[in-house]
């Protein structure tokens, strides 16, 4: 996978008119499984050059979440939530990300980034053992995405299992 593969709508014209240093960066292979440190360095470099591209932050917070770097993951997730909300035209009024505009019927673009970041936040909170906060975020996600466009139900199913295991008399 190349770093440029993160950007679905980056046109060939955009790639060709980008500065040479950015073109070179976008053509770098990205392999999180074999060289995590290099992948992180490339993503951080790309984020510095393209701070408005949420895809880079998404890739970074996924890397951090799967390597138990929960604080870093949550920091990036919250930044994506803030940026995506602003771009989608709403200001979340509470910490769970509930938007005043109601459900997103077509989760594309910034709305999709927003919903996906809520899902990621619930996942990271769950991995951290904060089951109640994870459910609060999942409730907000379900109210915004009742059609489960970003697959929040998968994380909710995990949360239900974690809660049941914690409440089990065997624990």
N, C-alpha and C positions, 0 to 999 in steps of 0.2 A: 504494500500500500504506500502511495506517495502522500505527503502532507497535503497536497492540493486535492486529494480525494475527499477530504473533509468538507469541501465546499461544493455543494450540489449545483448551485446556480452561478458559479464563477465562469464567465464566458471566456472563450479563447482570446477575444479581443482584450479583456481585462488582464489576462495572463501575459499577453504579449506587450501590453503597454506598461506593465508594472516595471519598477526599477530592476536592473539586473540582479541585485542582491536578493530581492524578494522572489524573482523568478527562480533563482538557484535554490532558495530555501523551500519554495513550493514543490520543487522537483526532488527533494530529498526523500529517500525511503524512510518510512516510519514503522518500526517494529517494536511494539511495547513488550512483547513476550520474550524477545531475545536480548534487547538492550534498553532496559527501562530508563536508565540515566540519560542516554542519548535522546530517547524519545521525549523525555521531559524537557531537556535542553532545547530541542527543536521546537516543541510546542510553546515554551516560554519565549523563545526568540520570535516565533510567528505572532504570539500574542502582543509582544512589544511593537511589532511592525503593523499589525492589523488589530488594534484594540477594539474595534467595533464588531468584529466577527465573533459571534457567540459560539460558533462551532468549535473554536479553539478552546474556550473555557469549558465547554461540554466535554471535550476529549480529556482535558486536564482533570476535571472533577471526577470523571469515570476512573481514570488511572489512580487518583488519590483514594477514592472510595474502595476500590478493589484491593488496595494495599494497606488498608486500615489507617490511612492518614486522614482521619475523619475531620479534624479541625480544618485542615486545608480544603478538603472537599466541601464542607459546609460554607466556608468563606466564599469559595467560587460559586457555589450554588446560589447563595444569597445575592451575589453580584449579578448573576444571570437573571434571577427573578426580578431584580430591580431594573436592569436594562430592558429586559423583554416587556415588563409591565409598562415602562415609560414609552417604549416604541409602539406597543399595542394600544396605547391611548388611555390607560387607566393607572390609578395609584392605589396599590393594595392598602387597605385601611388597617389590617391587623397583621400580626407576624406569621400567620399561616398562609397568607397569599390570597385570601378570598377577594375576588374582584367584584366591585359593585355592579358591573354590567351583566352578571349572570353567566349562564353556560356558554361555552364556545361551541357553536354548531359546526364550524369548519376549522379544525385545529391545524392551521398552516402557518408558516413563517414565524413571527415573534410569538404568536399565541401558542404555537406548538412548543417553542423553546420554553415558554413559561410553564406550560403543563408538564412537560418532560422534566423540568427542573424541580417542580413540586414532587413528582414521582421519585426523583433522585434523592431529594431531601428526606422523604419518608424512608427510603431504603437505607440511607446513611444513619439516620436516627435509630432505625431498627437494628442495624449492625452494631451501633454503639450501646444498645440496650435500653434506649429511651422509648419504650413501647408506647406510652401514653402520648407523647409528643408526635410520634410517628402516626398514630391514629388521628390526631388532630389535623395533621397535614393531609392525610389520606381523605379525611372528610371534606376538607376544602377542595381537594382535587376532584373528588366525586361530584361535588356540587358544580364545579366548572366543566367537568367532562363526564356527564352522566352516560355518554355513549361509549366510554372507555377507549377513546381514540389513541391514547398513548400507553395503554396497558397497565394502568394503575391497579387494576384488579389482581394482577399477579403479585404485586407488593402487598396488597391488602390480604391476600391468602397467606402469604408468608407471615404477616403480622398476627393474623389469627392463630396460626400454628405456634408462633413464639409465645403469645399470651397464654395459650392453653398449656404449653409446656411449663411456663413459669408458675401457673396456678395449679399445676398437677401436684397431688399429695406426695408423689414420688420424689419431688425436688426439695 
